[in-house]
Amino acid sequence: MASENLPPKIVSRVAKEIRSLASEPMEGIELNMENTEVLTEIFANIQGPDGTPYEGGEFSVKLVLGASFPQSPPKGFFLTPIFHPNVGSNGEICVNTLKRDWSEQHKLKHVLIVIRCLLIYPNPDSALNEEAGRLIHDSYNDFFSRAQMYTNIHAKNKDKQKENSETSNNSSQESASTSQENALNPVKKSGSGKQQIKENSGTKRKKKGKKKKKNLRRL
Protein backbone atom coordinates (compact mmCIF):
# COMPACT_ATOMS: atom_id res chain seq x y z
CA MET A 1 0.00 0.00 0.00
CA ALA A 2 1.36 3.42 -1.00
CA SER A 3 1.11 6.25 1.51
CA GLU A 4 2.30 9.33 -0.44
CA ASN A 5 4.02 11.59 2.12
CA LEU A 6 2.13 10.40 5.21
CA PRO A 7 4.35 9.88 8.30
CA PRO A 8 4.80 6.22 9.34
CA LYS A 9 2.70 6.77 12.48
CA ILE A 10 -0.22 8.10 10.42
CA VAL A 11 0.18 5.31 7.87
CA SER A 12 -0.20 2.81 10.69
CA ARG A 13 -3.29 4.62 11.98
CA VAL A 14 -4.96 4.74 8.55
CA ALA A 15 -4.17 1.09 7.85
CA LYS A 16 -5.67 0.10 11.20
CA GLU A 17 -8.84 2.10 10.49
CA ILE A 18 -9.20 0.50 7.07
CA ARG A 19 -8.92 -2.98 8.59
CA SER A 20 -11.54 -2.00 11.15
CA LEU A 21 -13.91 -0.72 8.46
CA ALA A 22 -13.47 -3.95 6.49
CA SER A 23 -14.05 -6.26 9.47
CA GLU A 24 -16.80 -4.21 11.12
CA PRO A 25 -18.90 -2.67 8.34
CA MET A 26 -21.36 0.10 9.19
CA GLU A 27 -25.04 0.10 8.28
CA GLY A 28 -25.47 1.40 4.76
CA ILE A 29 -21.72 1.88 4.23
CA GLU A 30 -19.28 -0.56 2.68
CA LEU A 31 -15.57 -0.05 2.17
CA ASN A 32 -14.49 -0.67 -1.41
CA MET A 33 -11.63 -3.15 -0.99
CA GLU A 34 -10.83 -3.08 -4.70
CA ASN A 35 -9.17 0.32 -4.24
CA THR A 36 -6.93 0.02 -1.20
CA GLU A 37 -3.54 0.25 -2.91
CA VAL A 38 -3.14 3.93 -2.01
CA LEU A 39 -3.75 4.77 1.65
CA THR A 40 -4.34 8.42 0.87
CA GLU A 41 -7.46 7.59 -1.18
CA ILE A 42 -10.25 5.74 0.62
CA PHE A 43 -13.19 4.48 -1.47
CA ALA A 44 -16.57 3.39 -0.13
CA ASN A 45 -20.12 2.68 -1.30
CA ILE A 46 -23.01 4.34 0.51
CA GLN A 47 -26.60 3.07 0.32
CA GLY A 48 -29.24 5.77 -0.06
CA PRO A 49 -31.22 6.05 3.22
CA ASP A 50 -34.89 5.01 3.22
CA GLY A 51 -37.42 7.82 2.99
CA THR A 52 -35.05 10.08 1.05
CA PRO A 53 -34.85 10.77 -2.70
CA TYR A 54 -31.66 8.69 -2.64
CA GLU A 55 -33.42 5.52 -1.44
CA GLY A 56 -32.51 2.45 -3.47
CA GLY A 57 -29.36 4.03 -4.86
CA GLU A 58 -25.73 3.11 -4.28
CA PHE A 59 -23.28 6.01 -4.24
CA SER A 60 -19.52 5.72 -4.57
CA VAL A 61 -17.52 8.21 -2.51
CA LYS A 62 -13.82 8.96 -2.11
CA LEU A 63 -11.87 10.46 0.79
CA VAL A 64 -8.55 12.06 -0.08
CA LEU A 65 -6.02 12.39 2.74
CA GLY A 66 -3.54 15.22 2.31
CA ALA A 67 0.06 15.32 3.51
CA SER A 68 -1.03 17.26 6.62
CA PHE A 69 -3.66 14.70 7.67
CA PRO A 70 -4.90 14.43 10.43
CA GLN A 71 -4.10 18.04 11.30
CA SER A 72 -6.13 18.96 8.23
CA PRO A 73 -9.37 17.20 7.30
CA PRO A 74 -9.61 14.88 4.31
CA LYS A 75 -11.50 16.00 1.23
CA GLY A 76 -14.65 14.11 0.32
CA PHE A 77 -16.06 13.51 -3.14
CA PHE A 78 -19.11 11.78 -4.57
CA LEU A 79 -18.02 9.80 -7.62
CA THR A 80 -21.63 8.94 -8.46
CA PRO A 81 -23.56 11.93 -9.87
CA ILE A 82 -26.02 13.20 -7.27
CA PHE A 83 -28.39 16.16 -6.97
CA HIS A 84 -27.68 17.54 -3.50
CA PRO A 85 -27.16 21.08 -2.18
CA ASN A 86 -23.92 20.16 -0.42
CA VAL A 87 -22.28 18.40 -3.37
CA GLY A 88 -20.60 20.48 -6.05
CA SER A 89 -20.49 19.86 -9.79
CA ASN A 90 -17.13 18.06 -9.40
CA GLY A 91 -18.54 15.85 -6.62
CA GLU A 92 -16.86 17.80 -3.79
CA ILE A 93 -18.68 17.45 -0.47
CA CYS A 94 -19.30 20.48 1.73
CA VAL A 95 -19.96 19.55 5.36
CA ASN A 96 -18.78 21.17 8.58
CA THR A 97 -17.08 17.98 9.78
CA LEU A 98 -14.67 18.29 6.86
CA LYS A 99 -14.12 21.98 7.51
CA ARG A 100 -14.40 24.08 10.69
CA ASP A 101 -15.63 21.22 12.90
CA TRP A 102 -12.78 18.91 12.02
CA SER A 103 -10.79 17.30 14.82
CA GLU A 104 -7.63 15.20 14.66
CA GLN A 105 -9.48 12.62 16.72
CA HIS A 106 -12.13 12.07 14.04
CA LYS A 107 -11.81 8.70 12.39
CA LEU A 108 -12.63 7.72 8.84
CA LYS A 109 -15.65 5.84 10.15
CA HIS A 110 -17.05 9.07 11.61
CA VAL A 111 -16.49 10.94 8.34
CA LEU A 112 -18.36 8.30 6.29
CA ILE A 113 -21.27 8.28 8.75
CA VAL A 114 -21.52 12.09 8.50
CA ILE A 115 -21.58 11.89 4.71
CA ARG A 116 -24.42 9.37 4.77
CA CYS A 117 -26.33 11.53 7.28
CA LEU A 118 -25.96 14.40 4.82
CA LEU A 119 -28.26 12.45 2.49
CA ILE A 120 -30.91 12.53 5.22
CA TYR A 121 -30.37 16.08 6.43
CA PRO A 122 -29.08 18.30 3.61
CA ASN A 123 -28.00 21.83 4.53
CA PRO A 124 -29.31 24.27 1.90
CA ASP A 125 -27.75 27.25 3.73
CA SER A 126 -24.26 26.00 2.88
CA ALA A 127 -24.87 25.00 -0.70
CA LEU A 128 -22.34 24.17 -3.37
CA ASN A 129 -25.21 23.33 -5.69
CA GLU A 130 -27.21 26.55 -5.51
CA GLU A 131 -30.13 25.22 -7.57
CA ALA A 132 -30.63 22.29 -5.22
CA GLY A 133 -30.41 24.62 -2.21
CA ARG A 134 -32.96 27.00 -3.71
CA LEU A 135 -35.40 24.19 -4.51
CA ILE A 136 -35.28 22.89 -0.93
CA HIS A 137 -36.30 26.33 0.31
CA ASP A 138 -38.88 27.09 -2.40
CA SER A 139 -40.37 23.70 -3.26
CA TYR A 140 -39.14 20.59 -1.47
CA ASN A 141 -41.34 18.37 -3.65
CA ASP A 142 -39.57 19.62 -6.76
CA PHE A 143 -36.20 19.06 -5.11
CA PHE A 144 -37.25 15.52 -4.09
CA SER A 145 -38.38 14.67 -7.64
CA ARG A 146 -35.19 16.02 -9.20
CA ALA A 147 -32.91 14.24 -6.71
CA GLN A 148 -34.89 11.01 -7.15
CA MET A 149 -34.52 11.24 -10.92
CA TYR A 150 -30.73 11.55 -10.55
CA THR A 151 -30.77 8.52 -8.26
CA ASN A 152 -32.78 6.44 -10.72
CA ILE A 153 -30.50 7.37 -13.61
CA HIS A 154 -27.07 7.24 -11.99
CA ALA A 155 -27.19 5.29 -8.71
CA LYS A 156 -29.45 2.32 -9.32
CA ASN A 157 -27.87 -1.10 -9.88
CA LYS A 158 -27.55 -1.25 -13.68
CA ASP A 159 -26.90 -5.03 -13.71
CA LYS A 160 -30.16 -5.55 -11.81
CA GLN A 161 -32.00 -3.19 -14.18
CA LYS A 162 -30.62 -5.18 -17.13
CA GLU A 163 -31.68 -8.47 -15.51
CA ASN A 164 -35.20 -7.14 -14.87
CA SER A 165 -35.38 -5.87 -18.44
CA GLU A 166 -34.34 -9.27 -19.85
CA THR A 167 -36.86 -11.05 -17.61
CA SER A 168 -39.60 -8.70 -18.80
CA ASN A 169 -38.64 -9.27 -22.46
CA ASN A 170 -38.64 -13.05 -21.99
CA SER A 171 -42.08 -12.91 -20.38
CA SER A 172 -43.40 -10.81 -23.26
CA GLN A 173 -41.98 -13.26 -25.81
CA GLU A 174 -43.51 -16.25 -23.98
CA SER A 175 -46.85 -14.47 -23.80
CA ALA A 176 -46.72 -13.67 -27.52
CA SER A 177 -45.81 -17.27 -28.33
CA THR A 178 -48.73 -18.59 -26.24
CA SER A 179 -51.15 -16.18 -27.92
CA GLN A 180 -49.93 -17.29 -31.33
CA GLU A 181 -50.44 -20.96 -30.46
CA ASN A 182 -53.95 -20.24 -29.16
CA ALA A 183 -54.76 -18.37 -32.34
CA LEU A 184 -53.63 -21.31 -34.48
CA ASN A 185 -55.50 -24.01 -32.51
CA PRO A 186 -58.98 -23.10 -33.85
CA VAL A 187 -57.61 -23.45 -37.37
CA LYS A 188 -56.29 -26.91 -36.59
CA LYS A 189 -59.57 -27.90 -34.97
CA SER A 190 -61.51 -26.52 -37.92
CA GLY A 191 -59.37 -28.52 -40.33
CA SER A 192 -59.94 -31.67 -38.27
CA GLY A 193 -63.70 -31.01 -38.29
CA LYS A 194 -63.77 -30.66 -42.06
CA GLN A 195 -61.95 -33.98 -42.42
CA GLN A 196 -64.49 -35.67 -40.12
CA ILE A 197 -67.40 -34.25 -42.13
CA LYS A 198 -65.80 -35.47 -45.31
CA GLU A 199 -65.35 -38.97 -43.90
CA ASN A 200 -68.96 -39.08 -42.62
CA SER A 201 -70.25 -37.94 -46.00
CA GLY A 202 -68.30 -40.70 -47.76
CA THR A 203 -69.71 -43.32 -45.38
CA LYS A 204 -73.29 -42.16 -46.03
CA ARG A 205 -72.78 -42.36 -49.80
CA LYS A 206 -71.46 -45.90 -49.50
CA LYS A 207 -74.47 -46.99 -47.40
CA LYS A 208 -76.85 -45.33 -49.86
CA GLY A 209 -75.18 -47.14 -52.79
CA LYS A 210 -75.52 -50.54 -51.07
CA LYS A 211 -79.22 -49.91 -50.34
CA LYS A 212 -79.85 -48.97 -54.00
CA LYS A 213 -78.21 -52.19 -55.24
CA LYS A 214 -80.32 -54.26 -52.84
CA ASN A 215 -83.53 -52.66 -54.21
CA LEU A 216 -82.47 -53.39 -57.80
CA ARG A 217 -81.99 -57.07 -56.94
CA ARG A 218 -85.53 -57.28 -55.64
CA LEU A 219 -86.75 -55.95 -58.98
C-alpha positions as CSV (number, residue, x, y, z in Angstrom):
1,M,0.0,0.0,0.0
2,A,1.4,3.4,-1.0
3,S,1.1,6.3,1.5
4,E,2.3,9.3,-0.4
5,N,4.0,11.6,2.1
6,L,2.1,10.4,5.2
7,P,4.3,9.9,8.3
8,P,4.8,6.2,9.3
9,K,2.7,6.8,12.5
10,I,-0.2,8.1,10.4
11,V,0.2,5.3,7.9
12,S,-0.2,2.8,10.7
13,R,-3.3,4.6,12.0
14,V,-5.0,4.7,8.6
15,A,-4.2,1.1,7.8
16,K,-5.7,0.1,11.2
17,E,-8.8,2.1,10.5
18,I,-9.2,0.5,7.1
19,R,-8.9,-3.0,8.6
20,S,-11.5,-2.0,11.2
21,L,-13.9,-0.7,8.5
22,A,-13.5,-4.0,6.5
23,S,-14.0,-6.3,9.5
24,E,-16.8,-4.2,11.1
25,P,-18.9,-2.7,8.3
26,M,-21.4,0.1,9.2
27,E,-25.0,0.1,8.3
28,G,-25.5,1.4,4.8
29,I,-21.7,1.9,4.2
30,E,-19.3,-0.6,2.7
31,L,-15.6,-0.1,2.2
32,N,-14.5,-0.7,-1.4
33,M,-11.6,-3.1,-1.0
34,E,-10.8,-3.1,-4.7
35,N,-9.2,0.3,-4.2
36,T,-6.9,0.0,-1.2
37,E,-3.5,0.3,-2.9
38,V,-3.1,3.9,-2.0
39,L,-3.8,4.8,1.6
40,T,-4.3,8.4,0.9
41,E,-7.5,7.6,-1.2
42,I,-10.3,5.7,0.6
43,F,-13.2,4.5,-1.5
44,A,-16.6,3.4,-0.1
45,N,-20.1,2.7,-1.3
46,I,-23.0,4.3,0.5
47,Q,-26.6,3.1,0.3
48,G,-29.2,5.8,-0.1
49,P,-31.2,6.0,3.2
50,D,-34.9,5.0,3.2
51,G,-37.4,7.8,3.0
52,T,-35.1,10.1,1.0
53,P,-34.9,10.8,-2.7
54,Y,-31.7,8.7,-2.6
55,E,-33.4,5.5,-1.4
56,G,-32.5,2.4,-3.5
57,G,-29.4,4.0,-4.9
58,E,-25.7,3.1,-4.3
59,F,-23.3,6.0,-4.2
60,S,-19.5,5.7,-4.6
61,V,-17.5,8.2,-2.5
62,K,-13.8,9.0,-2.1
63,L,-11.9,10.5,0.8
64,V,-8.6,12.1,-0.1
65,L,-6.0,12.4,2.7
66,G,-3.5,15.2,2.3
67,A,0.1,15.3,3.5
68,S,-1.0,17.3,6.6
69,F,-3.7,14.7,7.7
70,P,-4.9,14.4,10.4
71,Q,-4.1,18.0,11.3
72,S,-6.1,19.0,8.2
73,P,-9.4,17.2,7.3
74,P,-9.6,14.9,4.3
75,K,-11.5,16.0,1.2
76,G,-14.6,14.1,0.3
77,F,-16.1,13.5,-3.1
78,F,-19.1,11.8,-4.6
79,L,-18.0,9.8,-7.6
80,T,-21.6,8.9,-8.5
81,P,-23.6,11.9,-9.9
82,I,-26.0,13.2,-7.3
83,F,-28.4,16.2,-7.0
84,H,-27.7,17.5,-3.5
85,P,-27.2,21.1,-2.2
86,N,-23.9,20.2,-0.4
87,V,-22.3,18.4,-3.4
88,G,-20.6,20.5,-6.1
89,S,-20.5,19.9,-9.8
90,N,-17.1,18.1,-9.4
91,G,-18.5,15.9,-6.6
92,E,-16.9,17.8,-3.8
93,I,-18.7,17.5,-0.5
94,C,-19.3,20.5,1.7
95,V,-20.0,19.5,5.4
96,N,-18.8,21.2,8.6
97,T,-17.1,18.0,9.8
98,L,-14.7,18.3,6.9
99,K,-14.1,22.0,7.5
100,R,-14.4,24.1,10.7
101,D,-15.6,21.2,12.9
102,W,-12.8,18.9,12.0
103,S,-10.8,17.3,14.8
104,E,-7.6,15.2,14.7
105,Q,-9.5,12.6,16.7
106,H,-12.1,12.1,14.0
107,K,-11.8,8.7,12.4
108,L,-12.6,7.7,8.8
109,K,-15.7,5.8,10.2
110,H,-17.1,9.1,11.6
111,V,-16.5,10.9,8.3
112,L,-18.4,8.3,6.3
113,I,-21.3,8.3,8.7
114,V,-21.5,12.1,8.5
115,I,-21.6,11.9,4.7
116,R,-24.4,9.4,4.8
117,C,-26.3,11.5,7.3
118,L,-26.0,14.4,4.8
119,L,-28.3,12.5,2.5
120,I,-30.9,12.5,5.2
121,Y,-30.4,16.1,6.4
122,P,-29.1,18.3,3.6
123,N,-28.0,21.8,4.5
124,P,-29.3,24.3,1.9
125,D,-27.8,27.2,3.7
126,S,-24.3,26.0,2.9
127,A,-24.9,25.0,-0.7
128,L,-22.3,24.2,-3.4
129,N,-25.2,23.3,-5.7
130,E,-27.2,26.6,-5.5
131,E,-30.1,25.2,-7.6
132,A,-30.6,22.3,-5.2
133,G,-30.4,24.6,-2.2
134,R,-33.0,27.0,-3.7
135,L,-35.4,24.2,-4.5
136,I,-35.3,22.9,-0.9
137,H,-36.3,26.3,0.3
138,D,-38.9,27.1,-2.4
139,S,-40.4,23.7,-3.3
140,Y,-39.1,20.6,-1.5
141,N,-41.3,18.4,-3.6
142,D,-39.6,19.6,-6.8
143,F,-36.2,19.1,-5.1
144,F,-37.2,15.5,-4.1
145,S,-38.4,14.7,-7.6
146,R,-35.2,16.0,-9.2
147,A,-32.9,14.2,-6.7
148,Q,-34.9,11.0,-7.1
149,M,-34.5,11.2,-10.9
150,Y,-30.7,11.6,-10.5
151,T,-30.8,8.5,-8.3
152,N,-32.8,6.4,-10.7
153,I,-30.5,7.4,-13.6
154,H,-27.1,7.2,-12.0
155,A,-27.2,5.3,-8.7
156,K,-29.5,2.3,-9.3
157,N,-27.9,-1.1,-9.9
158,K,-27.5,-1.2,-13.7
159,D,-26.9,-5.0,-13.7
160,K,-30.2,-5.5,-11.8
161,Q,-32.0,-3.2,-14.2
162,K,-30.6,-5.2,-17.1
163,E,-31.7,-8.5,-15.5
164,N,-35.2,-7.1,-14.9
165,S,-35.4,-5.9,-18.4
166,E,-34.3,-9.3,-19.8
167,T,-36.9,-11.1,-17.6
168,S,-39.6,-8.7,-18.8
169,N,-38.6,-9.3,-22.5
170,N,-38.6,-13.0,-22.0
171,S,-42.1,-12.9,-20.4
172,S,-43.4,-10.8,-23.3
173,Q,-42.0,-13.3,-25.8
174,E,-43.5,-16.2,-24.0
175,S,-46.9,-14.5,-23.8
176,A,-46.7,-13.7,-27.5
177,S,-45.8,-17.3,-28.3
178,T,-48.7,-18.6,-26.2
179,S,-51.2,-16.2,-27.9
180,Q,-49.9,-17.3,-31.3
181,E,-50.4,-21.0,-30.5
182,N,-54.0,-20.2,-29.2
183,A,-54.8,-18.4,-32.3
184,L,-53.6,-21.3,-34.5
185,N,-55.5,-24.0,-32.5
186,P,-59.0,-23.1,-33.9
187,V,-57.6,-23.5,-37.4
188,K,-56.3,-26.9,-36.6
189,K,-59.6,-27.9,-35.0
190,S,-61.5,-26.5,-37.9
191,G,-59.4,-28.5,-40.3
192,S,-59.9,-31.7,-38.3
193,G,-63.7,-31.0,-38.3
194,K,-63.8,-30.7,-42.1
195,Q,-61.9,-34.0,-42.4
196,Q,-64.5,-35.7,-40.1
197,I,-67.4,-34.3,-42.1
198,K,-65.8,-35.5,-45.3
199,E,-65.4,-39.0,-43.9
200,N,-69.0,-39.1,-42.6
201,S,-70.2,-37.9,-46.0
202,G,-68.3,-40.7,-47.8
203,T,-69.7,-43.3,-45.4
204,K,-73.3,-42.2,-46.0
205,R,-72.8,-42.4,-49.8
206,K,-71.5,-45.9,-49.5
207,K,-74.5,-47.0,-47.4
208,K,-76.9,-45.3,-49.9
209,G,-75.2,-47.1,-52.8
210,K,-75.5,-50.5,-51.1
211,K,-79.2,-49.9,-50.3
212,K,-79.8,-49.0,-54.0
213,K,-78.2,-52.2,-55.2
214,K,-80.3,-54.3,-52.8
215,N,-83.5,-52.7,-54.2
216,L,-82.5,-53.4,-57.8
217,R,-82.0,-57.1,-56.9
218,R,-85.5,-57.3,-55.6
219,L,-86.8,-56.0,-59.0
